[in-house]
């Protein structure tokens, strides 16, 4: 075998040799890039400290807790009708060509409905749009219609099937790990124009003329004088400031979503340690491919006398 490979390399024409050399070089380089990428993901998960929702800083954070749906907002998987926090389905069609069978994706969709991650300090809305989601519940089954007529409890395999269905779910009360952009939105965060608020309240009072007279017509002459109008304005100003104060102390709404930068947005039912091990295993596999590819590349170039 050791003599056969160099002879094969030597006998190949120049175009064929350079084609396979370039292909192997690209594959080897991609293996190294993916190895480094997976190591970077593992270190990111390991290095960012887990925050509590109540005390989490605004920005890129890591949260852990359990999940539940918003009140009166059920999330239901379209393929099986199962209640969940998040779903994704993939429908593939069997394609036979040149006596070879392959599965082609014809439809793929993931849930973007918000749900709640809760820990022992509070709740945070999770907006899963654009997230890299790692669910624990994955099911596969087969059928003869594009849309599944039966659920995965039917026969898991059929040689006569035309379609293959995949369903991925995150269920309520499952442990959740999330890494993304944390924001707190308060009622007082919007633009507040005190003068406009006072004017709007005064217009509202003015529409109810009888109530206006009863409240602010102190001399009982049936009219609101300039002095009485100014007194009403002072009452309106006090009322508007009380409303703004109440807004300021109202607890904020916490949301975790996809960062605007290229930072990773991750949602998983695995623990932090399991996620880290997963990425490091992938990195090790890519490193192995890189070493094999480097050895093969060196063998090809040596056999051709280029190094």
N, C-alpha and C positions, 0 to 999 in steps of 0.2 A: 504493500500500500504506500509506503514511504517513497518507493521508486516510481510508482504509477502517477502520483499527483504531479511531481515536477515534469515528467514526460508529457502529461496532458497539457501542462502550462506551456511547455516549449513548442508543442505541435499546434497550438491554437494560432490562428491568423491574428494579425496585429489589431484589427478592429474588434474582434471577439475578445481578445485579451484585455484591451483597455476598457471595453464595456463592462466586463465582469469585475475588473479591478476597481473602476469608478463606483459601481454598484455596491461592492463590498465596503469600500471606503466610506461611502455615504451612510450605509447601515451601521458601520462601526462608530462613526461620529454621532449618529442619532442615539445609539445606545449609551454613549458617554453623557450626552446632553440630558437624556431621560434619567440616567443614574443620578446626576447632580441635581436635577429637578426634584426627584423623589426624596433625596437627602434634605434638600431645602424645605420641602413640605413637612418632613418629620421633625426637623429642628424648629420650625415655626410652631407646630403643635406643642412641642416640648418646652419651648422657651417663654411663650406668652402665659402669664399667670392667669388662673381662673378668677373672674370677678363675680361678685354678688350683684344682683340686679339693682338693689337699692343704692349701692355705693359705686356702681360702675362709672368710669370716666367716659366723657363723650369722645367717640372715636373708635378705633379698631380694638375690639375686645373678644374675650373668650368666655362663654357662659356654659353652665351645666345645670340640668334640672330635669323636669318631666314635662310632657306635652298634654295639652287639652285644647278642644275646639272653642271658638267664641260662642257665647250664649246665642241660642236660636240660629246658629249658622252651621248646620251640619256639612261635613265634607264627605262625599260619597264617591267611591271608585266607579267610573263608568263601565268597566268591563265586568265586574262581579257584583256591584251594588253594595259593597262592604263599606261600613262607616270607618273613617280613618282621619289622620291629620294631614297626610300627603299621599298622593298616588302618582304613578307613572305607568303608562302601558306602551307596549311596542307590538305591532302586528306585522308579521312577516309572511310572504307568499313563497311557496315552493316554485323554483324555476329549474327546469330540466333542459340542458343544452349540451350537445356533444357527449351524451351519455353520462353527464355529470350533473349532480343535484346540488343546488345551493339555495339559501334562503335570502330573499330580498326584502328589505324593510319598505312597507307600503304606507305605514302610518305610525307616528310616534307623538305622544303628548304627555305633558307633566302638569300637575296641579300648580296653580299660582295663588290659591286661596290662603289668606293669612290664618295663622293659628297662634296659640299661646305657649311660651316656655315659662314655667314657673319654678322658682327655687324657694328657700325658706325665708326670703326677704321681700319678694314681690313677683310681679308678672311682667313679661316682655312680649310684645307682638313680634312674630317672625314672618317676614315677607320673603317667601322662598324663591321668588323670581330670580333666575340667574344663578342659583346656588348649585354647588357640587354636592349632591345628596347621596348618602350611603345608608339605605334602609336595611333592616334586618329581615323583612318578609319579602321573599321573592318566589314567584310561582310561574310555572310554564306548562302549557297544555296545547292540544292540537284540535283542529276542526276543519270543516269543509266549506264554511262560509267566511266572508271577509270579517264580519263582526261575530264574536263568539256567541254561539247559540246556547252553549252550556258552560258551566264554570269548571275550574280546575279539578273538581272532585270526580269528573268523568275520566275516562281512560287517559293516562298521561302520554301515551304514544299511539300513533296509528300510521301504518304504512300507506294508508289511503288518504291521509290528511293532505289538504291543499294549503292550509294556513297554520301558522304557529303563533301563539299568543304569550306575551310576557307581562306580568303584573308585579310592580314593586310598591310596597306600602310601608308607611309609618303609622302605627296604631296609637290610640290615646293611652296616656299614662306610661308610655315607654320612656326609658331614660333618654335624654337628649343632650347632645353636645353641639354647640354652635360657635362659629368663628366668623365675625363680620363687622359691619359698621353699626355702632350703637348710637342712637340719637334719642333725645328726650324732648318731646314737643309739649309745651305748656300753653294754656289759653292766653297767657300774657305775652307770648313770644311774637305774636303778630303786631302789625303797626297800630299804634293807639294814638288817636288825635283827640285830645281832651275837649278842645273847642267844638269840633264837629259832633262829638258825643253829646255835649251839653245842648247844642242847637237842635239835634235830633230829638232829644228828650223833651225840650221845650215845645217843639212842634207837635209832639204826641200829646202833651198836656193841653195845648191850645185847641186841638180838635174836639176835646170834651169841654165845651165852654162852661157848662153848668158846674162841673167839678172844679174848673179853674177858678170861677167866681167864689165858690164855697170855700176853697182852700186859701186863696190869696187876696180876695177883696175884703180887706180888713175894715175899711170905713163903710162898707155895705151900701155903696152908691150905684152898684150894678155895672161898674166899669173897673178895668185894671189900670191904675195910674202908673206913671213912670217909676215911682218909688216902689209900688207893689210889684211891678214887673221885675225890677232889680232884685227885690227880695226873693221872688220866685226863681230867678236865675241863680242866686246864691244857694238855694235849696237844691236845684238841679245839679249844680257843680259838686255839692257835697255827696249827692246820690251817685253821680258818675264816678267820683273818687272811691266811694265804698265798693262799687262794682269792680273797679280796676284792682283794688286791694284784694278782693275775694278771688279774682282771677290769678293774681300773683302767688297766692298761697295754695291754690288748687294743685294736688299732686299731678305730675306730668305723665304723659303717655310714652312709654319706652318702646322703641322699635329697633329691631336688628334687620339689616338689609344688605344688599350687595354694595360693596365700596365702589366709589367712582373711579378709583385708581385700579391698578392691576392686582391689588391685594386679594388673597384667596377668600372666597365666601363658601363656607363648609357647614353642612348640617348632617349629623350622623347619630345613629342609635348606638354606636360603639362608644366605649370609654376612650379617654384621652390616650391611655397606654395602648389599647388595641389599635387605634388609628396610627399611632407612631410606629408600632411593630409592622403594620400593613405597609406603610410607605417604605420602611427600611428593608422589608423583604423584596419589594419591587425594585428598590435600588440595588440590592445584591444580585437579583436576576439580571438586571440591565448591565451591571458590572461584569457578570459572567459572559454575557453576549459580547461585550466590548473586548474582553480578553480573547475570546474565541475568534472574533473578527480580526483583531490585531494580529493574532498568530497566523490566521489564514492569509491576511494581506502580506505579512512578511514572507510567508512561504511562496506566494505568487511572485513577488518582486525578486526574491532570491533565485527562484527557479528560472526567471527570465534574465537574470544577471543584471538587474537594475540597481541592486544594493549588495 
